[in-house]
Amino acid sequence: MPLTDDDRAHLRRCVELATEALEAGDEPFGSVLVGPTGAVRHEDRNRVAGGDATRHPEFELARWAAAEMTPDERAASTVYTSGEHCPMCAAAHAWVGLGPILYASSSEQLARWRSELGAAPAPVRPLPIIEVAPALRVNGPVSPFDDEVRELHRRLVRG
């Protein structure tokens, strides 16, 4: 699926949010929710450093959308994210009824990078989104954003 300039701008913002998370002492993930009109409705970054491992930005966007948007608005919205949703976030996305997902880097890439860097594996199997929620429309990974996300994870692991 060809990407638009807007798609690339939203992915760029996701990488910026992931960078902000890393610089704040957190894991580098960031996500943006774009509504049906193309306007950014909400954005967030990882906030798991405080001890709550469920504070992923994708999960936070799903919760925000459930509270603030109609079901039709949610279905017509797009989630952009620096990394493919984990199983928890993919399930939340599907249950809330959000539209397509465009991710900069895949869960397969992240697992490989962590292994190459000598980091411990994640406590949850890194399944592709469509294995958790097969009806979701997804697109990713996207170069060169995946390379930028890889560098953020290298910085996280290597310090």
C-alpha positions as CSV (number, residue, x, y, z in Angstrom):
1,M,0.0,0.0,0.0
2,P,1.6,3.3,-1.0
3,L,2.1,5.8,1.7
4,T,1.1,9.4,1.6
5,D,3.0,12.4,2.8
6,D,0.6,12.6,5.7
7,D,1.3,8.9,6.6
8,R,5.0,9.7,6.7
9,A,4.5,12.8,8.8
10,H,2.4,10.8,11.4
11,L,5.1,8.0,11.5
12,R,7.7,10.7,12.0
13,R,5.7,12.0,15.0
14,C,5.6,8.4,16.4
15,V,9.4,8.2,16.2
16,E,9.6,11.6,17.9
17,L,7.3,10.4,20.7
18,A,9.4,7.2,21.0
19,T,12.5,9.4,21.3
20,E,10.8,11.5,24.0
21,A,9.9,8.3,25.9
22,L,13.5,7.1,25.8
23,E,14.9,10.4,26.9
24,A,12.4,10.3,29.8
25,G,13.9,7.0,30.9
26,D,11.2,4.8,29.3
27,E,11.0,2.3,26.5
28,P,11.0,3.9,23.1
29,F,7.4,3.6,21.7
30,G,5.1,6.3,20.5
31,S,1.6,6.3,18.8
32,V,-0.7,8.8,17.1
33,L,-4.5,8.5,16.6
34,V,-5.7,10.2,13.4
35,G,-9.5,10.7,13.1
36,P,-11.6,10.4,10.0
37,T,-11.0,14.0,8.9
38,G,-7.2,13.5,9.0
39,A,-6.8,15.5,12.2
40,V,-4.7,14.1,15.0
41,R,-7.1,13.3,17.8
42,H,-4.7,11.9,20.4
43,E,-1.1,10.9,20.9
44,D,1.0,9.3,23.6
45,R,4.3,7.6,24.4
46,N,5.3,4.7,26.5
47,R,5.0,5.2,30.2
48,V,5.9,1.8,31.7
49,A,9.0,3.0,33.6
50,G,6.7,3.9,36.6
51,G,6.0,0.2,37.1
52,D,2.8,-0.3,35.2
53,A,3.8,-2.5,32.2
54,T,0.4,-1.9,30.6
55,R,1.0,1.8,30.0
56,H,1.7,1.3,26.3
57,P,0.7,4.2,24.0
58,E,-1.4,2.0,21.7
59,F,-3.4,0.8,24.7
60,E,-3.8,4.4,26.0
61,L,-5.1,5.5,22.5
62,A,-7.7,2.6,22.5
63,R,-8.9,3.7,26.0
64,W,-9.0,7.3,25.0
65,A,-10.9,6.5,21.8
66,A,-13.5,4.4,23.6
67,A,-14.2,7.3,25.9
68,E,-14.1,10.2,23.5
69,M,-15.2,8.9,20.0
70,T,-18.2,7.3,18.5
71,P,-18.0,3.8,17.2
72,D,-18.1,5.1,13.6
73,E,-15.4,7.7,14.3
74,R,-13.2,4.9,15.8
75,A,-13.7,2.6,12.8
76,A,-12.8,5.4,10.4
77,S,-9.6,6.4,12.3
78,T,-6.0,5.2,11.8
79,V,-3.5,4.4,14.4
80,Y,0.2,5.2,13.6
81,T,2.8,3.7,15.8
82,S,6.5,3.3,16.1
83,G,6.3,-0.4,16.8
84,E,3.7,-3.1,15.9
85,H,1.2,-3.6,18.7
86,C,1.9,-6.3,21.3
87,P,-0.9,-8.8,21.8
88,M,-2.4,-6.8,24.6
89,C,-2.6,-3.6,22.5
90,A,-3.8,-5.5,19.4
91,A,-6.7,-6.9,21.4
92,A,-7.6,-3.5,22.9
93,H,-7.5,-2.0,19.4
94,A,-9.8,-4.7,18.1
95,W,-12.2,-4.6,21.0
96,V,-12.6,-0.8,20.8
97,G,-13.1,-1.0,17.0
98,L,-10.4,1.2,15.7
99,G,-9.5,1.3,12.0
100,P,-6.2,0.5,10.3
101,I,-2.8,0.4,11.9
102,L,0.4,1.7,10.2
103,Y,3.6,0.7,12.1
104,A,7.2,1.8,11.6
105,S,8.7,-1.4,12.9
106,S,7.4,-5.0,13.3
107,S,7.3,-7.2,16.4
108,E,9.4,-9.7,14.5
109,Q,12.1,-7.0,13.9
110,L,12.0,-5.9,17.6
111,A,12.4,-9.5,18.8
112,R,15.4,-10.0,16.5
113,W,17.0,-6.7,17.5
114,R,16.6,-7.5,21.2
115,S,18.2,-10.9,20.6
116,E,21.1,-9.3,18.6
117,L,21.6,-6.8,21.4
118,G,21.7,-9.4,24.1
119,A,18.5,-8.1,25.8
120,A,16.1,-10.4,27.6
121,P,13.1,-11.5,25.6
122,A,9.8,-9.8,26.3
123,P,7.5,-11.5,28.8
124,V,4.8,-11.9,26.2
125,R,5.3,-13.6,22.8
126,P,5.7,-11.0,20.0
127,L,2.8,-12.1,17.8
128,P,1.9,-10.2,14.7
129,I,-1.3,-8.1,15.1
130,I,-3.2,-10.2,12.6
131,E,-2.6,-13.3,14.7
132,V,-4.3,-11.7,17.6
133,A,-7.0,-9.8,15.7
134,P,-7.2,-11.2,12.2
135,A,-9.8,-8.7,10.9
136,L,-7.6,-5.6,11.5
137,R,-6.0,-3.9,8.5
138,V,-2.3,-3.4,9.1
139,N,0.7,-2.0,7.1
140,G,4.3,-2.1,8.1
141,P,7.2,-2.1,8.7
142,V,8.1,1.2,6.9
143,S,11.6,2.3,5.9
144,P,13.5,4.3,6.9
145,F,11.4,4.7,10.1
146,D,12.2,1.1,11.1
147,D,15.9,1.8,11.1
148,E,15.4,4.8,13.3
149,V,13.3,2.7,15.8
150,R,16.1,0.1,15.8
151,E,18.6,2.8,16.8
152,L,16.3,3.8,19.7
153,H,16.2,0.3,21.0
154,R,20.0,0.0,20.6
155,R,20.3,3.1,22.8
156,L,17.9,1.6,25.3
157,V,19.8,-1.7,25.6
158,R,23.3,-0.3,25.4
159,G,22.7,2.8,27.5
